[in-house]
Amino acid sequence: MKVRIRASSWGALFDCAYKWEGEHLLGMRRPSSLRATLGTAIHAGTAAFDQARLDGAPIRIDEAAEAFVDALHDPKDEVDYSGDRDITLNEAETIGLALTVKYCADVAPKFTFTAVEMPLKPMQIDCGNGVIIELTGSMDRARAAAGYSAHPIAGTGSELLVPTHRDGVIIPDIKSGSRIIENGEVSLKGKGAQLGVYQMMYENTTGELTGGGQIIGLQTTKHALVGVSRLLDGKRVMLGTDKDKGLIEMAAVMLKSGFFPPNPQSQLCSPKFCARWETCIYHD
């Protein structure tokens, strides 16, 4: 049995495995939310800006903002606009425009990216008993870095770690959300697995070593804060240590046994987020 697991879904597997099984093995789906569509559109605008710089033909910030607006108003996936009662489409556009501008003006120029939205070669891991996990996904950004100096980002209370010399490739991943920045710091909670998969797949694709990953946080509230997290070696999370099992080994146990335990206390345990909600007997 070969199971494809996207880099972005590892956190969900260990949040509520029952939900993850329904969505990723049984094919149950829900329409995208407005907030998820906002995040996708921000990715589109910032990626257009970074790719143009990488190609040696930079675009203006207002052109990146236009790419954001186009993606927000013409999403590729079905969107349930009634599910997010705390934000309207107009509010989403205002927040997304502010974040796109701040990213292009304050964050992107301080990085030297070597790849943008890079496709990664699928990586197969034989877990025994006929179970093969195939890691898949596309990586947001990559940059060569090693030594770091801290530079404050205006108006955020956060500091940007800027590379000073090469020592492996760093994998920055852009994350948006209303709680991505808390107490002035970009949250890494639950992000280690995805960064670790990106590190492993990048090394498998290119043959280059990675020196860690980090999160570029874009907070989708009216304050529109931006920031960059500290570095994290996500490979350890996936592969484990001499004393602790990694998430790949734990996932293999679930896949071999077919045991995907529910988590009724998950923050995503609601009809808004879970495609299995209507048939699930484990929530209140």
N, C-alpha and C positions, 0 to 999 in steps of 0.2 A: 504494500500500500504506500503510495506516494502522496504526501499532503503538502500543498503549497501554502506557505505562511508569509504574508507580507510583513515587511519590517514594521509598518505602522500598527499592526494588529497584535503584537506581542503583549503590550500592556493590557489590552482587553481580555486576552486569554487568561491572564492571572488575576483579573478583576472579577469577572464572572464567566467561568468556563462554559457554563450552560448557555448563556447568551452567545458566546463566541461560537460554540458548536452549531447553534441554530443559524447564525449568519454566514459562517465560513465553510461549514461542512454540509449543511442542509439547504443552503441557498435562500434562506428567509431574508427579506429586505424591507426596509422602510424608506420613504422618501427622505431626501436630505433636508436638514433644517436651514433656516435663514442664517443662523450663526455659522453653521458649517460652510454654507455657500459664501458667506463673507470671508471666511478664512481662505477658501479656495481662490477667491477673486484677489485677495491681497497677495497670495502666492503668484498669481499671474502677473500682476503689476510689478512686483519687485523682481521677478524673474526676467521680465522684459528689460528692465533697467540693467540688471547685472549681466545678462547675456550680451546686450549691446556693448557694454564696456569691455567684456571679454573678447568680443569680435573686433574690437578696435574702431567701432562706429557708434560711439555713445549717443544716447537719446536724451532729450530734455526730461526733467521731472514731470512736467505736465503731460508728456507723452506716456510716461509710465502710469500716471494717474488715469489717463484715458483707457489704457489697457485694463486697469482695475475696474473701471466703470463698465466697460464692455462685458467683462467676465461676470460681474455681479448681476447685470440685467439680462444676460443671455447665457444662463448656466447650462452645462451639458447634461446634468442629471435632473430628475424630477425634484421639485422643492415643495415642501409643505410650509407655506407662509403663515399658516394659522398656529403653528406649534410654538413659536417664540413670541410670547405676549409681552416680554420686557424690551423688545426692540422692533422698530418698524423698518421698512425698506429704505426710507429716506434717512433715518438715523444710521442705519448700517452704511449707507453711502457716505455720509458725513464722517463717520468714524474711520472708515476704510481709506478715504482720501487723506485724512490727517496722518494716519499711520504710514501710508505709502510715501507721502512727502517726507515725513521724518526719517523713514528708513533710507530713502534715496539721498537725503541731504546730510544726515548725521551718522549713519551706520555704514552703509555700503562703501563710501570713499575710504574708510579706515581699514578695509580688507583688500587683499589681493587674491581674488578667486581664481582657481585653476579649472573649475568645472561648474556648470549651472544645470540643474535638473538632469543630472547625468544618469542614463540608463546603466544598470548594473547587471552583470551576467548572473543568472540564477546559480545558486550554490547548493549542492545536494549533500546531506549528512545522513549516513547510514546509521540508524539507531538500533539495528538488530531486529530479529524476529520479523523480517520482511517490511519494517517500517522505515521509510525514507522521508526526511523533512527537507523540502526544497525552499530555501530562503529566496524571496523575490522582493523587488521594489526599485524605486528610482530615488536617487539622493538629491537633496536640495542644493547644497553648495559644497565645495571642497576648497581648502587653501593650504599652502605649505607654510608651516610655522613650527616654532619650538620655544625660543625665549619670548617672554611676554612683558610688556610694560603697560601699566594701567592708565587709561585716559577717561576722565569723567565725561558722561554724556549729558549735555545741558538739559536741565529740567526734569531729570529722571531719578537722581539719587543713585544711579548705577554707574559702573565703570566698564569700559570696553577694554578687553585684553588684546593688545596689538602685537603681532609677531615681530621679533627682532632678529631672528635667524632661523634657518631651516633645521628641522629635526623630525621629519615625518609629516604626514598630511593630517591636518585637523579637519574634522567633519562638522561644520555648523548646520543645524537644522532650524528652519524658521517655524516657530509655533505662535499661533494667535489664540486668544481666549480672554475671557473676562477676569480670570484669576492667574494668568501666566506670570504676572509680576505681583509679589506679595511682600510687604514690608521693605520695599525698595530693591528687592532681589528677584531675579528671574528664577522661577521654580524649576527644579530638575526632577521633581517627584514623578515617578513613573516613566521617565524619559530614557533611562539607562539602557533598557532593552533595545529600543529602536536605534539609538546611537550605536550600540554594540553590533547590531546586525549590519548597519551601514559600514562600520569599520571592517567587519569580516568580509563583506561582499566587495568593498572597494579594494581590499588587499587581494582578494581572489580574482578580481577583474583586471587589475593593473599590475600586480606584483609589487606595488609600493607599500611600505609599512605606514601605519597610521599612528599618530601620537595622542589620539583622544578625540572627543567630540564635545560640542557645546550647543546651547540653545540661544538663538536670537529671538527674544520675546517681544511680541507686539500685542499690547493689551487692548482688547476690543470694548472699552468703556469710553465714556465721554471725555475722560482725561487723555486717552490715546498715548499711553506711556510706551517707551521702547527701552530695551536693555539687552545685555548679553551676559550669559551665565559664566560661571567658572568652568574649567575643563573637567571632563569626566571620562574615565576609561571604561566604556561600555562593554568591551570584550569580556572583561572579568565577570560581568553580570550574566552574560550568555554562556560562557565556558566554565565558570566556577573556579575554585581554587583546590588546593590539596585537602582542605578541610570542608569546604562547602560545595554542594552541587550547583551547577549552572542551570539557567532556565531551559536550555535545550534538553538537558537530561530529564528535567521534570516534565517538560512537554511530551517527551517520548513516552513516559509512563502513562500519561493520559491517553495518548494516541493508541498505544498498544492495548490498553485495557478497555478503551471506550468509555472511561469514567470522566465526566465533565461536571464537576460539582457546581451548584448554583451559589450565588452570593446575594441574598435578599437585602443586605445592607449596602450594596454597591450604590454609589451616587448616580449611576446610570440605570438603576432599576426603576423604570417608569415606562409607560406606553409611548412616551415621546422618543425615547432612545432605544428601546429594545423591540426587535422584530418578533421576539418569541413571547412577549408579554401576555397576549390573549390566551395562550395555551399553557402558560407556566403556572404550576400550582404552589410555588414556593414563596411568592410575595404575598403581602397582606391584601 
